[in-house]
Amino acid sequence: MVLARVANYLFPSETAPQFIDDGREGPAYQYQEPRREAEVMEQEDIEESRPPYLHSMLAGGLGGTTGDMLMHSLDTVKTRQQGDPHMPPKYTSMGSTYHTIWRQEGVRRGLYSGVTPAFLGSFSGTVIFFGMYEWSKRKMIDAGLTPGLAYLSAGFVADLAASPLYVPSEVLKTRLQLQGRYNNPYFHSGYNYRSTLNAARTIARVEGFSALFYGYKATLFRGLPFSALQFAFYEQEQKLAKAWVGSNDIGLPLQILTGASAGGMAGVITCPLDVVKTRIQTQLNPDSTHASAAAAGNKKGPNPNPAVHHHALTRRPTSSSQSNPPLKHARPISTSGPSTALRQHGSVTLDTSSVFTGLKMIYKTEGIAGWFRGVGPRAVWTSVQSGTMLVMYQVLLKYFQSHPLISED
């Protein structure tokens, strides 16, 4: 009997409430088990951490843009490593790539090439992202979904909602990063845009407006898992940090640690998807490349960089191409990079828009190392960017709480 009561106390039933008789007169009082108390406290924390949507959107937008601008140069290094068409590759280690671009092309036209579309896409995309993340997270938790699953699902939903804004900017940014400066004599990427506006106009005129969304599926395949994992890791680490400190104010060091580690882990896990996304978005179509080069030649005279035109149009002949006239591609191929028109470090042409096909082709020709090409810069970039964004997000939320932008009725 005694053992039964002890077992009942240690492993209480989910259905029957526990009553304790303390020897005093009157009915026994109901015992609230510690696990239930923790759940109640967690629910109270969730309710208290629901700032107005406007505060979340502005804090997230400013924090995300600051993080992206701070780490843009490292993102350029990552893009050059993943899209380098040369054999052997010109860019190898992160440090040497950073130094080479800085020494040969400078900061503004080299390391920070493509910063304008990155800024525009970052602010607008993160504003939408954080608004949708907070809305969907609250709806799911209120509907009875466990917090961990709600964080993961809300990351998916938020990234999907923001994708129509950040995907076109991602295409422009990636192309300009791979190109570097205009008439770049140090790196032949296959493109030669004069500015962001010129790049957008050229792409829309030569390839069609839909080309600005090229790689959309590949971007979603990378972005959705990354955002979901990043915020699931972050929310869980924040919960552990608050439990360890015993307060909701965990301090700046733990804020940085939780934000940076969440982004870094998500970045490393999704690196293979990022490699495929970069190569799909930086593909060349020989027809469109020839048309754009001819258009530029009519306006500017002879091609100032003939090596670019030669590399862009070079393909290994096949039996079908020798006997039949070349056919136009069934899908528009981006003029942003050499990933499909050129051999990728001895690999076959990655002429596909399928993420899974791209992963298989890279694995067969380059092995696991091909999947994780540029993982070093990506890990550093996602860690610092995530840490900066999420720390600023929390700091700005506290500021808006003290100086509300809207009245809370």
C-alpha positions in Angstrom: 0.0 0.0 0.0 2.8 2.4 0.9 4.8 1.4 -2.2 1.7 2.0 -4.3 1.3 5.5 -2.8 5.0 6.3 -3.4 4.7 5.1 -7.0 1.6 7.2 -7.5 3.4 10.2 -6.1 6.5 9.8 -8.3 4.6 8.8 -11.4 1.2 10.5 -11.2 -1.6 9.5 -13.6 -2.4 11.9 -16.4 -6.1 11.6 -15.8 -6.6 11.4 -12.0 -5.7 14.5 -9.9 -3.4 14.0 -7.0 -4.7 14.9 -3.4 -2.5 15.2 -0.4 -3.7 14.6 3.1 -1.5 16.7 5.4 -3.2 15.5 8.6 -5.2 18.7 9.1 -8.9 18.9 9.3 -10.8 19.5 6.2 -10.6 18.0 2.7 -7.2 17.1 1.2 -5.8 19.7 -1.1 -5.0 19.1 -4.7 -1.3 18.6 -5.5 0.1 20.4 -8.5 2.9 18.4 -9.9 6.2 20.2 -10.7 6.1 19.4 -14.4 2.7 21.0 -14.7 3.9 24.1 -12.8 6.8 24.4 -15.3 4.3 24.1 -18.2 2.2 26.9 -16.6 5.2 29.1 -16.1 6.3 28.4 -19.7 2.8 29.4 -20.9 3.0 32.6 -18.9 6.4 33.4 -20.4 4.9 32.9 -23.9 2.0 35.2 -23.1 4.4 37.9 -21.7 6.7 37.7 -24.7 4.1 38.8 -27.2 5.1 42.3 -28.3 2.9 44.3 -30.8 3.4 43.1 -34.4 4.7 46.6 -35.5 7.5 46.3 -32.8 8.4 42.8 -33.9 8.5 43.8 -37.6 10.6 46.9 -37.1 13.0 45.3 -34.7 13.4 42.3 -36.9 13.9 44.4 -40.1 16.5 46.6 -38.5 18.3 43.7 -36.8 18.3 41.6 -40.0 19.5 44.3 -42.2 22.3 45.3 -39.9 23.5 41.7 -39.7 23.3 41.3 -43.5 25.2 44.5 -44.2 27.9 43.6 -41.6 28.5 40.2 -43.1 28.0 41.0 -46.8 31.7 40.8 -47.6 31.9 37.3 -46.2 28.8 36.4 -48.2 30.7 37.6 -51.3 33.6 35.3 -50.4 31.2 32.4 -50.1 29.5 33.1 -53.4 32.9 33.3 -55.2 34.0 30.0 -53.8 30.7 28.2 -54.7 30.5 29.7 -58.2 34.1 29.8 -59.2 34.3 28.3 -62.8 38.0 28.1 -63.0 39.9 24.8 -63.0 41.8 24.6 -60.8 39.7 26.9 -58.7 41.0 30.4 -58.1 39.4 30.8 -54.7 40.2 28.1 -52.1 40.5 29.0 -48.4 38.3 31.7 -46.8 41.2 33.9 -45.8 43.0 33.9 -49.1 39.8 34.5 -51.0 39.0 37.5 -48.8 42.5 38.9 -49.3 42.5 38.3 -53.0 39.2 40.0 -53.7 40.1 43.0 -51.4 43.6 43.4 -53.0 42.5 43.1 -56.6 39.0 44.6 -56.7 38.7 46.7 -53.5 35.9 46.9 -50.9 33.1 48.8 -52.7 33.3 47.1 -56.1 34.7 43.8 -54.9 33.8 42.6 -51.4 30.7 44.7 -51.3 29.5 44.2 -54.8 25.8 43.5 -54.9 25.2 45.4 -51.6 22.3 47.5 -53.0 19.9 44.7 -53.8 21.1 42.9 -50.6 20.0 46.0 -48.6 16.6 46.4 -50.3 15.8 42.7 -50.1 17.0 42.3 -46.6 15.0 45.0 -44.9 11.7 44.3 -46.8 12.1 40.5 -46.4 12.9 40.5 -42.7 10.1 42.9 -41.9 7.6 40.5 -43.5 9.4 37.5 -42.0 9.2 38.6 -38.4 5.6 39.8 -38.7 4.5 36.5 -40.2 6.7 34.5 -37.8 5.1 36.1 -34.7 1.6 35.8 -36.1 1.9 32.1 -37.1 3.7 31.1 -34.0 1.0 32.6 -31.7 -1.8 31.1 -33.8 -0.2 27.6 -33.6 0.5 27.8 -29.9 -3.0 29.1 -29.2 -4.4 26.2 -31.3 -2.6 23.7 -28.9 0.5 22.9 -30.9 3.6 22.3 -28.8 6.0 25.3 -28.7 8.9 23.4 -30.3 6.8 22.3 -33.3 5.2 25.8 -33.5 8.6 27.5 -33.7 9.8 25.1 -36.5 6.5 25.5 -38.5 6.4 29.3 -38.0 9.9 29.5 -39.5 8.7 27.7 -42.6 5.6 29.8 -43.0 7.5 33.1 -42.4 10.2 32.4 -44.9 7.6 31.3 -47.5 5.8 34.6 -47.0 8.9 36.7 -47.4 10.3 34.8 -50.4 8.6 36.9 -53.1 10.5 39.9 -51.9 14.0 38.4 -51.2 14.3 36.0 -54.1 14.7 38.7 -56.8 17.1 40.6 -54.7 19.0 37.3 -54.1 19.3 36.7 -57.8 20.7 40.2 -58.4 22.9 40.2 -55.4 24.4 36.8 -56.3 25.1 37.7 -59.9 26.8 41.0 -58.9 28.8 39.3 -56.2 30.1 36.8 -58.7 30.8 39.4 -61.3 32.6 41.9 -59.0 33.5 45.2 -60.6 32.4 46.2 -64.1 34.9 45.0 -66.7 36.5 42.9 -64.1 40.0 41.9 -65.4 40.7 39.6 -62.4 37.7 37.2 -62.5 35.8 36.1 -65.6 32.3 35.2 -64.4 30.5 35.5 -67.7 28.5 38.7 -66.8 29.3 42.4 -67.0 26.5 44.5 -65.5 27.2 48.2 -65.0 24.9 48.6 -61.9 22.0 47.0 -60.1 19.4 48.7 -62.3 21.3 47.7 -65.4 21.4 44.1 -64.2 17.6 44.1 -63.6 16.9 45.7 -66.9 19.2 43.4 -68.8 17.8 40.3 -67.2 14.2 41.3 -67.8 14.9 42.3 -71.4 17.1 39.3 -72.4 15.6 36.5 -70.3 12.2 37.8 -69.3 10.9 39.1 -66.0 10.5 35.6 -64.7 14.3 35.2 -64.7 14.4 37.5 -61.6 12.7 34.6 -59.8 15.0 32.0 -61.2 16.2 29.5 -58.6 13.0 30.3 -56.6 12.4 26.6 -55.8 16.1 26.1 -54.9 16.0 29.2 -52.7 13.0 27.9 -50.9 14.6 24.5 -50.5 17.5 26.3 -48.7 15.7 29.1 -47.0 12.7 27.3 -45.5 14.8 24.6 -43.6 17.3 27.2 -42.6 14.8 29.6 -41.1 12.9 26.8 -39.5 16.0 25.2 -37.9 17.4 28.6 -36.9 14.4 29.8 -35.0 13.7 26.3 -33.5 17.2 26.2 -32.2 17.1 29.8 -31.0 13.8 29.5 -29.1 14.9 26.3 -27.4 18.3 27.7 -26.5 16.6 30.8 -25.1 14.4 28.6 -23.0 17.4 26.7 -21.7 19.3 29.9 -21.0 16.4 31.4 -19.1 16.0 28.2 -17.0 19.8 28.2 -16.3 19.9 31.9 -15.3 16.6 31.8 -13.5 15.4 35.0 -15.1 14.0 36.2 -18.5 16.9 38.6 -18.7 19.8 36.3 -19.7 22.3 39.0 -20.4 24.2 40.0 -23.5 26.8 37.1 -23.6 24.1 34.5 -23.6 22.0 36.5 -26.1 25.0 36.5 -28.5 25.7 32.8 -27.9 22.2 31.6 -28.4 21.7 33.7 -31.6 25.0 32.9 -33.1 25.0 29.1 -32.4 21.4 28.8 -33.7 22.3 30.4 -37.0 25.7 28.6 -37.3 24.2 25.2 -36.8 21.3 25.8 -39.3 23.8 27.2 -41.8 26.1 24.2 -41.7 23.2 21.7 -41.9 21.7 23.5 -45.0 25.0 24.1 -46.8 24.4 21.5 -49.5 21.1 23.2 -50.4 22.9 26.6 -50.5 25.5 25.2 -52.9 22.8 24.0 -55.3 20.9 27.3 -54.9 23.9 29.3 -55.8 24.8 27.3 -58.8 21.3 27.2 -60.2 20.9 31.0 -59.8 24.3 31.6 -61.5 23.7 29.6 -64.6 24.5 30.8 -68.1 22.4 30.5 -71.3 24.7 30.8 -74.3 21.9 32.3 -76.4 21.0 35.0 -73.9 24.6 35.6 -73.1 25.3 36.2 -76.8 22.3 38.5 -77.1 23.3 40.6 -74.1 26.9 40.7 -75.3 25.7 41.8 -78.8 23.5 44.5 -77.3 26.3 45.7 -75.1 28.6 45.7 -78.2 26.2 47.8 -80.2 26.2 50.4 -77.5 29.7 50.3 -76.2 31.7 49.0 -79.1 33.9 45.9 -79.0 33.6 43.7 -76.0 36.1 45.0 -73.5 36.5 41.5 -72.0 36.6 39.0 -74.8 37.6 36.2 -72.4 34.2 36.5 -70.7 32.4 36.0 -74.0 34.6 33.1 -75.0 34.1 31.3 -71.7 30.4 31.9 -71.7 29.9 30.3 -75.1 32.2 27.4 -74.7 30.6 24.0 -74.4 31.8 20.4 -75.1 30.3 19.3 -78.4 28.0 16.3 -78.5 26.8 14.1 -81.3 23.4 15.7 -81.3 24.8 19.2 -81.4 27.0 18.3 -84.3 24.2 16.9 -86.5 21.3 19.2 -85.4 21.2 22.9 -85.0 21.4 24.0 -81.3 18.0 24.2 -79.6 16.9 26.9 -77.3 16.7 25.8 -73.7 13.2 24.8 -72.6 13.6 26.9 -69.5 15.3 30.3 -69.0 18.8 30.0 -67.7 20.1 32.9 -65.7 23.0 34.9 -67.0 24.4 35.4 -63.6 27.2 32.8 -63.5 29.1 29.9 -65.0 27.7 27.0 -63.1 26.0 25.2 -65.9 27.7 26.6 -69.0 31.2 25.9 -67.6 32.7 22.8 -66.0 32.5 23.0 -62.2 35.9 21.8 -61.1 35.8 18.9 -63.5 32.2 18.0 -63.0 29.5 17.6 -65.6 27.3 20.5 -66.6 24.7 21.2 -63.8 22.0 22.0 -66.4 19.0 21.5 -64.1 16.5 23.4 -62.0 15.9 20.3 -59.7 17.4 20.6 -56.3 17.6 16.8 -55.8 19.1 16.2 -59.3 21.6 18.9 -58.6 22.6 17.3 -55.3 23.1 14.0 -57.0 25.2 15.4 -59.8 27.4 17.3 -57.4 27.9 14.2 -55.2 28.7 12.0 -58.2 31.3 14.4 -59.6 32.7 16.2 -56.5 31.7 14.0 -53.6 30.6 15.2 -50.1 33.2 18.0 -50.4 31.2 19.5 -53.3 28.1 19.6 -51.1 30.0 21.6 -48.4 31.9 23.9 -50.7 32.1 27.3 -48.9 30.9 25.8 -45.6 33.5 27.8 -43.7 32.4 31.2 -44.8 28.8 30.1 -44.6 29.1 28.9 -41.0 30.9 32.2 -40.0 28.4 34.3 -41.9 25.3 32.7 -40.6 26.6 32.7 -37.0 27.6 36.4 -37.0 24.6 37.5 -39.0 22.2 35.5 -36.8 23.8 36.7 -33.6 23.7 40.3 -34.7 20.1 40.1 -36.0 18.6 38.3 -32.9 20.6 40.4 -30.3 19.4 43.6 -32.0 15.9 42.2 -32.2 15.8 41.7 -28.4 17.4 45.0 -27.7 15.1 46.9 -30.0 12.1 45.1 -28.5 13.1 46.3 -25.0 13.5 49.8 -26.4 10.1 49.8 -28.0 8.6 48.4 -24.8 9.9 51.5 -23.0 9.1 53.8 -25.9 6.0 52.2 -27.6 5.3 53.2 -31.1 1.6 52.3 -30.7 -0.6 52.5 -27.7 -1.6 49.1 -26.2 -5.3 49.2 -25.3 
